[in-house]
Amino acid sequence: MEDVKTMDSTEIRSYLSDLGAQAQKAKTALQRLDTARKNQALRGAADALVQESEKILFANEKDYARAEEAGMAEGLLDRLKLTTARIESMAEGLRQIADLPDPVGEVMEQFDRPNGLHIEKVRVPMGVIGIIYEARPNVTADAFGLCFKTGNAVILKGGKDAFYSNQAITGVIGDALAQEGIDRNAILLIENNDRAVTTAFMKLKEYVDVLIPRGGAGLIRSVVENSTIPVIETGTGNCHIYIDEAADLEKAVPIVMNAKTQRIGVCNSCESLLVHEKIADQILPALGKALLEKKVEIRGDETVQAQIPQARAATEEDYGTEYLDLIISVKTVGSPEEAIAHINQYNTGHSDAIVTENKAVAQKFLREVDAACVYVNASTRFTDGFEFGFGAEIGISTQKLHARGPMGLRELTSYKYQITGDGQIRP
């Protein structure tokens, strides 16, 4: 299908209903597969991605050239770009998922009632999962692997900027499944970038059990406001690091530099930095030098500007912005309490960190900062399924119901109660 093809509402409905019906059929077949069969298929798909890497890279080059010509920001271009190493990493993600325990069928708890009923709470697949995401083609493979291992069919709506890449990856995985005798419709891609199609997909409740958006604030807001399907919010990341007066300054600079510059276009990179005013003159010059060497634009308050002459004045908007770029906001604070209050006002509930050697302050920060992941003396870049030992992840949930933080296999399951009796009837 063409990248963008205008359809009327009837055509859109028919197109999406067909995909939904295919996913429902694939779901039923998937849920009959045992763990060994699923793992074999995942490893086969991983091998296929590597074997077909030239095909995937050729498709990605088309996407990248188009995005570059359109003036896409450097951080987003980095998200879009595939390399041989990144395809190997995608394949390794599938292999890691194959090596992880299968949560489906796990008995979460069991108990007996006085009337003799035996009740078990058992993990089960959700069914059909829809994922809407932006220009990150690696999500295509990650989403497939996690959904497949948990017995869920997946319908993907990738961003238009990664259209050819997603198409190639989906095709390679579908072919690998078919070679294993498994319904290739376990992974389906919406191959039309008309916004009307995307909006209609958000309302495909009779076919899709849960919808997961991955991308910027605008995408997530659009899905939450328009979807009639239950949504798991995965986060924008205005992530903070607070350097306390009791910080080891030799730890602080490397932590900030890693969190900010290791990869700028990811949701767990540091966007906002807070520094205790008592150590501002000790730490800010060193931080400024290191950040400026990496071409990071610094936006700070008056104290920051005095210590780092190249810094621009920060605005209120800066403190609440996820830049995904070589920009960082910096503010001085007078206490841990002020730092925590600032973070809880401006963060997105993703990942925040403190650098301190004061254990009491560290514990206070851990208790009081409202985020999915809170760190002491470590980079926020570790908020990641691989780093947490979950294998690939479906996203970082910043909400509080059902799942929070990196979402691995268990977070893609629901549960049901299985009740066994021996003729009991209710009096």
C-alpha positions as CSV (number, residue, x, y, z in Angstrom):
1,M,0.0,0.0,0.0
2,E,1.1,3.6,-0.6
3,D,2.7,5.6,2.2
4,V,-0.3,7.9,2.3
5,K,-3.6,7.0,0.6
6,T,-6.7,9.0,1.2
7,M,-9.7,6.8,2.0
8,D,-13.2,7.6,2.9
9,S,-14.6,6.5,6.3
10,T,-16.1,3.3,4.9
11,E,-12.8,2.3,3.3
12,I,-10.9,3.0,6.5
13,R,-13.4,1.0,8.5
14,S,-13.2,-1.9,6.1
15,Y,-9.4,-1.8,6.0
16,L,-9.0,-1.7,9.8
17,S,-11.7,-4.3,10.4
18,D,-9.9,-6.7,8.1
19,L,-6.6,-6.2,10.0
20,G,-8.5,-6.6,13.3
21,A,-10.1,-9.9,12.2
22,Q,-6.7,-11.2,11.0
23,A,-5.2,-10.3,14.4
24,Q,-8.0,-12.0,16.3
25,K,-7.6,-15.2,14.2
26,A,-3.8,-15.1,14.8
27,K,-4.3,-14.6,18.5
28,T,-6.3,-17.8,18.9
29,A,-3.6,-19.7,17.1
30,L,-0.8,-18.1,19.1
31,Q,-2.4,-19.0,22.4
32,R,-2.2,-22.7,21.5
33,L,1.6,-22.5,21.1
34,D,3.7,-24.0,23.9
35,T,6.8,-22.1,25.2
36,A,9.3,-24.2,23.2
37,R,7.5,-23.4,20.0
38,K,7.4,-19.7,20.7
39,N,11.0,-19.6,21.7
40,Q,12.0,-21.4,18.5
41,A,10.1,-18.9,16.4
42,L,11.6,-16.0,18.2
43,R,15.1,-17.3,17.5
44,G,14.2,-17.9,13.9
45,A,13.0,-14.3,13.6
46,A,16.2,-13.0,15.2
47,D,18.3,-14.9,12.7
48,A,16.2,-13.6,9.9
49,L,16.7,-10.0,10.9
50,V,20.4,-10.5,10.7
51,Q,20.3,-12.4,7.5
52,E,18.1,-9.8,5.9
53,S,20.0,-6.8,7.3
54,E,20.9,-5.4,3.9
55,K,17.3,-5.3,2.9
56,I,16.3,-3.5,6.2
57,L,19.2,-1.1,5.9
58,F,18.3,-0.2,2.3
59,A,14.7,0.6,3.5
60,N,16.0,2.6,6.4
61,E,18.3,4.7,4.2
62,K,15.2,5.8,2.2
63,D,13.5,6.8,5.4
64,Y,16.6,8.6,6.8
65,A,17.2,10.5,3.5
66,R,13.6,11.7,3.5
67,A,13.7,12.7,7.2
68,E,17.1,14.5,6.8
69,E,15.7,16.4,3.8
70,A,12.7,17.4,5.8
71,G,15.0,18.9,8.5
72,M,14.3,16.4,11.3
73,A,16.2,17.2,14.5
74,E,19.5,15.4,15.3
75,G,18.1,13.5,18.2
76,L,15.1,12.2,16.2
77,L,17.4,11.3,13.3
78,D,19.4,9.2,15.7
79,R,16.3,7.4,16.8
80,L,15.4,6.7,13.2
81,K,18.9,5.5,12.1
82,L,19.5,1.8,11.8
83,T,23.0,0.3,11.5
84,T,24.3,-3.3,11.3
85,A,25.0,-3.1,15.0
86,R,21.5,-1.8,15.8
87,I,19.9,-4.6,13.8
88,E,22.1,-7.1,15.7
89,S,20.9,-5.5,18.9
90,M,17.2,-5.9,17.8
91,A,18.0,-9.6,17.0
92,E,19.7,-10.0,20.4
93,G,16.6,-8.6,22.0
94,L,14.4,-11.3,20.5
95,R,16.9,-14.0,21.6
96,Q,16.9,-12.6,25.2
97,I,13.1,-12.7,25.2
98,A,13.3,-16.4,24.1
99,D,15.6,-17.1,27.0
100,L,13.3,-15.4,29.6
101,P,10.7,-17.4,31.5
102,D,7.3,-17.6,29.9
103,P,4.8,-15.8,32.2
104,V,1.7,-17.3,30.5
105,G,0.1,-19.9,32.7
106,E,2.0,-18.8,35.8
107,V,0.0,-19.4,38.9
108,M,0.2,-16.1,40.7
109,E,-1.6,-17.3,43.8
110,Q,-3.9,-20.1,44.8
111,F,-6.1,-20.9,47.8
112,D,-8.9,-23.1,49.0
113,R,-12.3,-21.8,50.3
114,P,-14.0,-23.4,53.3
115,N,-16.6,-24.9,50.9
116,G,-13.9,-26.9,49.1
117,L,-13.5,-24.7,46.0
118,H,-9.9,-24.4,44.8
119,I,-9.1,-21.0,43.3
120,E,-6.0,-20.2,41.2
121,K,-5.1,-16.8,39.8
122,V,-3.3,-17.5,36.5
123,R,-1.5,-15.2,34.0
124,V,-3.1,-15.1,30.5
125,P,-2.4,-13.1,27.3
126,M,-4.2,-9.8,26.8
127,G,-5.3,-10.8,23.3
128,V,-4.6,-8.2,20.6
129,I,-2.3,-5.3,21.4
130,G,-2.2,-2.1,19.3
131,I,1.0,0.0,19.4
132,I,1.2,3.5,17.9
133,Y,4.8,4.8,17.8
134,E,7.0,7.4,16.2
135,A,10.2,7.1,14.2
136,R,11.9,4.3,16.1
137,P,12.0,1.2,13.9
138,N,13.6,-0.9,16.6
139,V,10.2,-0.8,18.4
140,T,8.8,-2.9,15.6
141,A,11.0,-5.9,16.5
142,D,10.8,-5.3,20.3
143,A,7.0,-5.0,20.2
144,F,6.7,-8.2,18.2
145,G,9.0,-10.2,20.5
146,L,7.3,-9.2,23.7
147,C,3.8,-9.6,22.4
148,F,4.5,-13.0,20.7
149,K,6.2,-14.5,23.8
150,T,3.1,-13.6,25.8
151,G,0.7,-15.0,23.3
152,N,-0.6,-11.7,22.0
153,A,-1.1,-10.7,18.4
154,V,0.1,-7.1,17.7
155,I,-1.1,-4.4,15.3
156,L,1.5,-1.7,14.7
157,K,1.1,1.8,13.6
158,G,4.6,3.2,13.1
159,G,5.5,6.8,12.3
160,K,5.5,7.9,8.7
161,D,9.2,8.8,9.0
162,A,10.1,5.1,9.5
163,F,7.5,3.7,7.0
164,Y,9.9,1.8,4.8
165,S,12.0,0.5,7.7
166,N,8.9,-0.8,9.5
167,Q,7.6,-2.4,6.4
168,A,10.9,-4.2,5.8
169,I,11.2,-5.4,9.4
170,T,7.6,-6.6,9.6
171,G,8.0,-8.4,6.3
172,V,11.1,-10.2,7.5
173,I,9.5,-11.3,10.8
174,G,6.3,-12.4,9.0
175,D,8.3,-14.5,6.6
176,A,10.2,-16.1,9.5
177,L,7.0,-17.0,11.3
178,A,5.5,-18.5,8.1
179,Q,8.6,-20.7,7.7
180,E,7.9,-22.0,11.2
181,G,4.3,-22.8,10.2
182,I,2.9,-20.0,12.4
183,D,0.3,-17.4,11.3
184,R,2.3,-14.4,10.0
185,N,-0.5,-12.2,11.0
186,A,0.8,-12.4,14.6
187,I,2.5,-9.2,13.5
188,L,0.5,-6.7,11.4
189,L,1.5,-3.2,10.2
190,I,-0.9,-0.5,9.3
191,E,0.6,0.6,6.0
192,N,-1.2,3.9,5.5
193,N,-0.1,7.2,7.1
194,D,-3.3,9.1,6.7
195,R,-4.1,10.6,10.1
196,A,-7.7,9.6,9.7
197,V,-6.6,6.0,9.6
198,T,-4.6,6.4,12.8
199,T,-7.6,8.1,14.5
200,A,-9.9,5.3,13.5
201,F,-7.4,2.7,14.7
202,M,-7.7,4.3,18.2
203,K,-11.4,3.3,18.2
204,L,-11.1,-0.3,17.0
205,K,-12.2,-1.6,20.4
206,E,-14.0,-4.7,19.1
207,Y,-10.7,-6.1,17.9
208,V,-8.0,-4.5,20.0
209,D,-7.8,-5.2,23.8
210,V,-5.2,-2.5,24.8
211,L,-3.4,0.3,23.0
212,I,0.1,1.5,23.8
213,P,1.4,4.8,22.5
214,R,5.2,5.3,22.3
215,G,6.5,8.7,21.4
216,G,6.3,12.4,22.3
217,A,3.8,14.3,24.4
218,G,1.6,15.2,21.4
219,L,1.2,11.6,20.3
220,I,0.5,10.3,23.8
221,R,-2.0,13.1,24.5
222,S,-3.8,12.4,21.1
223,V,-4.1,8.7,21.9
224,V,-5.3,9.2,25.5
225,E,-7.9,11.8,24.3
226,N,-9.2,9.9,21.3
227,S,-9.0,6.2,22.1
228,T,-12.0,4.2,23.0
229,I,-9.5,1.3,23.7
230,P,-7.9,1.1,27.1
231,V,-4.5,2.9,27.0
232,I,-1.2,2.3,28.8
233,E,0.7,5.6,28.7
234,T,4.4,5.3,28.0
235,G,6.3,8.2,28.8
236,T,7.7,11.4,27.6
237,G,10.8,11.9,29.7
238,N,11.6,15.2,31.3
239,C,14.2,13.5,33.5
240,H,16.0,15.3,36.2
241,I,19.3,14.9,38.1
242,Y,19.8,16.8,41.4
243,I,23.4,17.3,42.6
244,D,23.2,17.6,46.3
245,E,25.6,19.6,48.5
246,A,26.9,16.2,49.8
247,A,27.6,14.9,46.3
248,D,30.9,13.3,45.3
249,L,31.7,15.7,42.5
250,E,33.9,13.1,40.8
251,K,30.7,11.0,40.3
252,A,28.5,13.9,39.4
253,V,30.0,15.1,36.1
254,P,30.2,11.6,34.5
255,I,26.7,10.8,35.6
256,V,25.3,14.0,34.1
257,M,27.3,13.6,30.9
258,N,26.2,10.0,30.4
259,A,22.6,10.9,31.1
260,K,22.6,13.9,28.8
261,T,24.9,13.0,25.9
262,Q,25.2,9.2,25.6
263,R,22.0,9.3,23.4
264,I,20.1,12.6,23.2
265,G,16.9,11.3,21.5
266,V,15.8,8.8,24.1
267,C,13.1,9.3,26.8
268,N,15.5,8.5,29.7
269,S,18.1,11.1,28.8
270,C,18.5,14.0,31.3
271,E,16.8,17.2,30.3
272,S,16.9,19.1,33.5
273,L,19.7,19.6,36.1
274,L,19.4,20.9,39.6
275,V,22.4,21.9,41.7
276,H,22.6,22.8,45.4
277,E,23.6,26.5,45.7
278,K,26.3,25.7,48.3
279,I,28.3,23.8,45.7
280,A,27.4,25.8,42.6
281,D,30.8,27.5,42.3
282,Q,32.5,24.1,42.6
283,I,30.5,22.0,40.2
284,L,29.0,24.3,37.6
285,P,32.3,25.4,35.9
286,A,33.3,21.7,35.5
287,L,29.9,20.8,34.3
288,G,29.7,23.7,31.9
289,K,33.1,22.9,30.4
290,A,32.1,19.2,29.8
291,L,28.6,20.0,28.4
292,L,30.0,22.8,26.1
293,E,32.6,20.4,24.8
294,K,29.8,18.1,23.7
295,K,28.0,21.2,22.1
296,V,25.2,21.1,24.7
297,E,23.3,24.4,24.9
298,I,22.8,25.4,28.6
299,R,19.8,27.3,29.8
300,G,20.0,28.4,33.4
301,D,19.1,30.8,36.2
302,E,21.3,33.8,37.2
303,T,23.6,31.8,39.3
304,V,24.2,29.3,36.5
305,Q,24.8,32.2,34.0
306,A,27.3,33.7,36.4
307,Q,29.3,30.5,36.7
308,I,28.9,29.5,33.0
309,P,29.0,32.7,30.9
310,Q,27.9,30.8,27.7
311,A,24.6,29.8,29.4
312,R,21.4,31.4,28.2
313,A,18.6,32.5,30.5
314,A,16.1,29.7,31.2
315,T,12.4,30.4,31.0
316,E,9.6,28.7,32.9
317,E,8.9,26.6,29.8
318,D,12.5,25.3,29.7
319,Y,12.0,23.6,33.1
320,G,9.1,21.5,31.8
321,T,10.5,20.7,28.3
322,E,11.6,17.3,27.0
323,Y,14.2,18.6,24.4
324,L,15.4,15.3,22.8
325,D,18.3,17.6,21.7
326,L,21.6,19.0,22.8
327,I,19.9,21.4,25.3
328,I,19.7,21.2,29.1
329,S,18.0,23.4,31.7
330,V,19.9,24.1,34.9
331,K,18.7,25.6,38.1
332,T,20.2,26.1,41.5
333,V,18.2,25.2,44.6
334,G,18.7,25.8,48.3
335,S,17.7,22.4,49.7
336,P,16.8,18.8,48.9
337,E,13.2,19.8,49.7
338,E,13.2,22.5,47.0
339,A,14.8,20.1,44.5
340,I,12.1,17.5,45.2
341,A,9.3,20.0,44.9
342,H,10.7,21.3,41.6
343,I,11.1,17.8,40.2
344,N,7.5,16.8,41.2
345,Q,6.2,20.0,39.6
346,Y,8.0,19.6,36.2
347,N,8.8,16.0,35.7
348,T,6.8,13.5,33.6
349,G,6.9,10.7,36.1
350,H,9.6,8.9,34.2
351,S,13.1,8.8,35.7
352,D,14.9,11.2,38.2
353,A,18.2,10.9,40.0
354,I,20.1,12.3,42.9
355,V,23.9,12.5,43.4
356,T,24.7,12.5,47.1
357,E,26.7,10.7,49.8
358,N,24.1,11.6,52.4
359,K,22.1,8.5,53.0
360,A,19.3,10.2,54.8
361,V,18.9,12.7,51.9
362,A,19.1,9.8,49.4
363,Q,16.3,8.0,51.2
364,K,14.2,11.1,51.3
365,F,14.6,11.6,47.6
366,L,13.7,7.9,46.9
367,R,10.5,8.2,49.0
368,E,9.3,11.6,47.9
369,V,10.1,11.9,44.2
370,D,7.0,10.8,42.2
371,A,8.4,8.9,39.2
372,A,8.5,5.4,37.9
373,C,12.2,5.1,38.4
374,V,14.2,7.0,41.0
375,Y,18.0,6.7,41.2
376,V,20.8,7.4,43.7
377,N,24.3,8.0,42.2
378,A,23.5,6.6,38.8
379,S,22.5,7.8,35.3
380,T,18.9,7.9,34.3
381,R,19.9,6.1,31.1
382,F,19.5,2.8,32.9
383,T,15.7,3.0,32.7
384,D,15.5,0.4,30.0
385,G,14.2,-3.2,29.7
386,F,17.7,-4.6,28.8
387,E,19.3,-2.9,31.7
388,F,16.7,-4.1,34.2
389,G,17.1,-7.7,32.9
390,F,13.7,-7.8,31.2
391,G,15.0,-8.2,27.7
392,A,13.4,-5.8,25.2
393,E,10.7,-3.6,26.5
394,I,7.4,-2.4,25.1
395,G,8.0,1.1,26.7
396,I,8.4,2.9,29.9
397,S,5.0,3.3,31.6
398,T,4.6,6.6,33.4
399,Q,1.1,5.8,34.7
400,K,0.2,4.1,37.9
401,L,-2.5,1.6,37.0
402,H,-1.5,-1.9,35.8
403,A,2.1,-1.2,35.0
404,R,4.8,1.3,35.9
405,G,8.4,1.7,34.6
406,P,10.0,-0.6,32.0
407,M,7.3,-2.9,30.7
408,G,8.5,-6.4,30.0
409,L,6.7,-9.7,29.6
410,R,4.6,-9.8,32.7
411,E,3.2,-6.3,32.0
412,L,1.7,-7.7,28.7
413,T,-0.4,-10.2,30.5
414,S,-3.6,-10.1,32.4
415,Y,-4.9,-12.8,34.6
416,K,-8.0,-14.9,35.2
417,Y,-9.3,-17.0,38.1
418,Q,-9.6,-20.7,37.5
419,I,-12.0,-22.3,40.0
420,T,-12.2,-26.1,40.5
421,G,-15.0,-27.7,42.5
422,D,-16.6,-31.0,43.2
423,G,-20.2,-30.4,42.7
424,Q,-20.6,-27.3,45.0
425,I,-23.6,-25.1,44.5
426,R,-24.3,-21.8,46.3
427,P,-26.9,-22.0,49.0
